[in-house]
Amino acid sequence: MAAQDIAVVGGIDTHADLHQAAVIDSIGRHLATEQFETTPTGYRRLLDWLRSHGEVLAVGIEGTGAYGAEIARFLTANEVTVVEVDRPDRKARRDNGKSDAIDAYAAATAVLSGRAAGTPKARNGIVEAIRALRVVRKSAVKARTQTINQVRTLIVTAPSSVRDKLRGLSAKELIDTLARSRPTGELADPACAVKTALRRLARRYQALDEEIKEADREIGPLVTQTAPGLIALPGVGPETAG
């Protein structure tokens, strides 16, 4: 029987530099497995290799939200049905051990059996743009919170000559005061060292705060364009809607 007369299902175990692909026939027999580089040329070779075994019904991919995102996009663009596979089949792991080839075959088998039927996110267009920008914003918010916590911890343990001057200030007043400060003296003096550290942390906080505001200015119009009805709801802003 010619390859074009055979229906096959593919499976891909994804990694940073190499993807392990496997192909099975319509009754689940293992036909072949091979590694391909995670490059445009590698993706093209992988698709050609799959098609050399027969008509590709679908390809199961583990990790479409991470290492498998680009190969999923590539296959979809080439009119191949892509199915998201949550994890390798555990029974296959118990029976055969752990290997990339086993995981790739397990991904294909999960598709053929119907155990895996999820549609991966497209990861393109405006929604993907919002996601990318929110990743940066989220990390900046986390770093800003860490910075203000470090400021407060340093103040608690600072000499009273430093601590007393900062007592009772709001967070904004505290950051503004510390950022404008000009410590003098020797860094070997704990009071001078604490003042210097507090000024640097305050300026870091301000830089992160501005980064977050910039991200909001970028994300806001995109979210409004994508989900105007959601933004219109009371109490829902661009960050929540995003």
C-alpha positions in Angstrom: 0.0 0.0 0.0 1.4 3.4 -1.0 2.1 6.0 1.7 -0.6 8.3 0.4 -3.2 5.5 0.9 -2.4 5.2 4.7 -4.0 7.4 7.3 -1.6 8.3 10.2 -1.6 10.3 13.4 1.4 12.2 14.7 2.7 13.0 18.2 5.3 15.5 19.3 7.1 15.6 22.6 8.4 19.3 22.7 11.6 20.7 24.1 13.6 23.9 23.7 16.0 22.8 21.0 14.7 19.5 19.6 11.2 18.1 19.2 10.7 14.3 19.2 8.1 13.3 16.7 6.4 10.0 16.3 3.8 8.6 13.8 1.3 5.8 14.2 -1.2 4.3 11.8 -5.0 4.3 12.2 -5.0 1.2 14.3 -2.2 2.4 16.6 0.9 0.6 15.3 4.1 2.5 15.8 5.6 3.4 12.5 8.6 5.7 13.2 10.0 8.3 15.5 12.6 11.0 14.8 14.0 14.2 16.3 13.8 17.6 14.6 15.4 21.0 15.4 13.1 23.8 16.6 13.8 26.0 13.6 11.8 26.9 10.5 13.8 24.3 8.5 13.3 21.8 11.2 9.5 22.4 11.3 9.3 22.0 7.5 11.3 18.7 7.7 9.0 17.4 10.5 5.9 18.1 8.4 7.4 16.5 5.3 8.5 13.5 7.4 4.9 13.1 8.8 3.4 13.3 5.4 5.8 10.8 3.9 4.1 8.2 6.0 0.6 8.9 4.8 -2.3 11.3 5.1 -1.9 13.1 8.4 -5.3 13.0 10.2 -4.1 15.0 13.3 -1.0 15.7 15.4 -1.0 15.6 19.2 1.4 18.1 20.8 2.4 18.3 24.4 3.1 21.8 25.6 1.3 24.0 23.1 1.5 26.8 25.6 5.3 26.6 25.9 7.9 24.8 23.8 5.2 23.6 21.4 3.7 27.0 20.6 5.6 27.6 17.4 5.3 24.1 15.9 1.6 24.2 16.7 1.3 27.5 14.8 3.3 26.1 11.9 1.3 22.9 11.5 -2.0 24.8 11.8 -0.9 27.3 9.1 -0.2 24.3 6.9 -3.7 22.9 7.4 -2.8 20.2 9.8 -5.2 19.5 12.7 -3.4 20.1 16.0 -4.6 18.5 19.2 -3.4 19.6 22.6 -2.1 16.8 24.8 -2.0 17.5 28.5 0.6 15.0 29.6 2.1 11.7 28.4 0.0 8.6 29.0 0.9 7.4 32.5 0.3 3.7 31.7 2.9 3.9 28.9 5.3 5.4 31.3 4.7 2.6 33.8 5.0 -0.1 31.2 7.9 1.2 29.2 9.7 3.8 31.3 10.4 7.4 30.4 11.8 8.6 27.0 11.1 11.3 24.5 10.1 8.7 21.9 7.7 7.0 24.3 6.1 10.4 25.1 5.8 11.3 21.4 4.1 7.9 20.7 1.9 8.5 23.7 0.8 11.9 22.4 -0.2 10.3 19.1 -2.0 7.4 20.8 -3.9 9.9 23.0 -5.2 11.6 19.9 -6.2 8.3 18.1 -8.0 7.0 21.2 -9.9 10.3 21.7 -8.4 10.8 25.2 -6.9 14.1 24.0 -9.2 16.3 22.1 -8.3 19.8 23.2 -7.8 22.7 20.7 -4.7 24.7 21.5 -4.8 28.4 21.8 -4.0 30.1 18.5 -1.4 32.4 20.2 -1.6 35.0 17.5 -3.4 38.3 17.0 -4.3 40.9 19.5 -5.0 38.5 22.4 -1.5 37.1 22.2 -0.2 40.7 22.1 -2.1 41.4 25.4 -0.8 38.3 27.0 2.8 39.2 26.2 2.5 42.7 27.6 0.7 41.4 30.7 3.6 39.0 31.4 6.0 42.0 31.7 3.5 44.1 33.7 2.9 41.2 36.2 6.7 40.8 36.8 7.1 44.6 37.4 4.2 44.6 39.9 5.8 41.7 41.8 9.2 43.5 41.8 7.6 46.7 43.0 5.9 45.0 45.9 9.2 43.3 46.8 11.0 46.6 46.7 8.6 48.4 49.0 8.7 45.5 51.4 12.5 45.8 51.4 12.3 49.5 52.2 10.0 48.9 55.2 12.2 46.1 56.5 15.3 48.3 56.3 13.5 51.1 58.1 12.4 48.8 60.9 16.1 47.8 61.6 17.6 51.2 60.8 19.2 53.4 63.5 16.7 55.6 65.2 18.2 58.7 63.6 17.0 57.4 60.3 13.8 55.7 61.4 12.3 58.6 63.3 12.5 61.0 60.3 10.4 58.5 58.2 7.8 57.6 60.8 4.2 58.2 59.8 4.8 58.8 56.1 2.4 57.2 53.5 4.0 54.9 51.0 4.1 57.6 48.3 5.5 60.2 50.7 8.1 57.7 51.9 9.2 56.8 48.4 9.4 60.4 47.3 11.3 61.5 50.4 13.8 58.7 50.1 14.3 59.2 46.3 15.1 62.9 46.8 17.5 62.2 49.7 21.2 62.8 49.5 23.0 60.6 52.0 26.4 61.9 53.3 29.1 60.3 55.3 31.1 57.1 55.2 29.4 53.9 53.9 31.1 52.1 56.8 28.7 53.9 59.1 25.4 51.9 59.3 23.3 55.0 59.2 24.9 56.2 56.0 24.7 52.7 54.4 21.0 52.4 55.3 20.2 55.8 53.8 22.1 54.9 50.6 20.3 51.6 50.3 16.9 53.2 50.9 17.5 55.9 48.3 18.4 53.2 45.7 15.3 51.1 46.6 13.1 54.2 46.4 14.4 55.0 42.9 14.0 51.4 41.8 10.4 51.6 43.1 9.8 54.7 41.0 11.3 53.1 37.9 9.1 50.1 38.3 6.0 52.2 39.0 6.6 54.1 35.7 7.1 50.8 33.9 3.7 49.6 35.1 2.0 52.8 34.1 3.6 52.5 30.6 2.4 48.9 30.3 -1.1 50.1 31.3 -1.0 52.8 28.6 -0.2 50.0 26.1 -2.6 47.4 27.3 -5.6 49.6 27.9 -6.4 50.4 24.3 -5.8 46.8 23.2 -8.2 45.4 25.8 -10.8 48.0 25.0 -10.5 47.2 21.3 -10.8 43.4 22.0 -13.5 43.4 24.7 -15.4 46.7 24.8 -18.4 45.0 26.5 -16.2 43.7 29.3 -14.5 47.0 29.9 -17.9 48.7 30.1 -18.9 46.6 33.1 -18.8 48.5 36.5 -15.5 47.9 38.4 -13.8 46.2 35.4 -10.6 47.9 34.3 -8.0 47.0 31.6 -6.0 44.8 34.0 -8.9 42.7 35.1 -10.4 42.5 31.6 -7.0 41.6 30.2 
